[in-house]
């Protein structure tokens, strides 16, 4: 009996450590199952309710910062993004988007394709779900679908975004993140941002509406 | 009905009716942006333009190579506008215009990155800003200009003057708010100083009403 008690005492800290480790952000674990919603906003709970998120703006790279880089750096992305959902689910429980749009331009020199900025254009927005994430005061949405790389014509690539309205103004408060696994592209943040994995906006605004 | 009664009736219709329209007005948003606009007596052209429709949503436009009237060339122009009007949960409008290499007036002004961003919101708070706007490697008349403050004006001998990072706020800040950001606004003048035209590069406008 005492041996069992000793074993339990030894195993308990290990179990606690394992649970704690599993709660840490795991950047490499992003989106293994893209196309269906992932629980990634902290605390990782979603609900399928009517929603609308609009706006756009700018994120500077490295994307953890709230202020823009020196202008000559070209280390920034600009975007517009719009999504609407009425809270409908399909047979698999996926929360369906009614409509949406995404235009993403990465101005970093190292991301240029044939001398032009990388340009991602959504061709279809398929899912959108509200994240019950308390750290985005006005609302947070996880959504995605298919996009085309305008520079190369690569089409039907899965993408997902994390979208956070954290009050006004948007700069230094709201957040946004994108992941396109087929081209190994992502702009996401995992430290001091409003809600992992979103990155602070350095320009623009996101506006959440809990209605269709 | 005598003439005074008739005048009072006209006055009532003219003053009271419009007030009732205002009280019942709905929230609105506006957003528009463009890459290059040239307005002279012989040229009136805007390229890479996006305008948000009254119902909101998102509109984009782009052009890899832009040239207007021998006065302006630009690469990789993008215009994006998005917004929505919602009297219950708040309205917002965001517009942006970005360009790569820009050359104006045969090299009198050059830059290799232009970003104009305009944001407006109204709800619990009301406001507008041009945060995120920038000019990269800007050279005006042979002189580098680093990160110009809003509404920086420089003379262009023989051509007129340029306003850099021009920011024009609109609205009362309570029931309406808006801003126009023109990153490079050249005002062309003749020898007498009279205005003869405008060249605007990187323009973003946003506005909301409650």
Interface residues (C-beta under 8 A of the other chain):
Chain A: X52 X54 X55 X56 X57 X58 X68 X70 X71 X72 X73 X74 X76 X78 X79 X80 X81 X82 X101 X103 X105 X107 X116 X117 X119 X121 X150 X167 X168 X169 X170 X171 X201 X202 X203 X204 X205 X207 X208 X209 X210 X211
Chain B: X56 X57 X58 X60 X62 X64 X75 X76 X78 X80 X81 X82 X83 X84 X86 X88 X89 X90 X91 X92 X94 X95 X96 X98 X100 X112 X113 X115 X117 X119 X121 X123 X124 X125 X127 X129 X131 X132 X133 X134 X135 X136 X137 X138 X146 X147
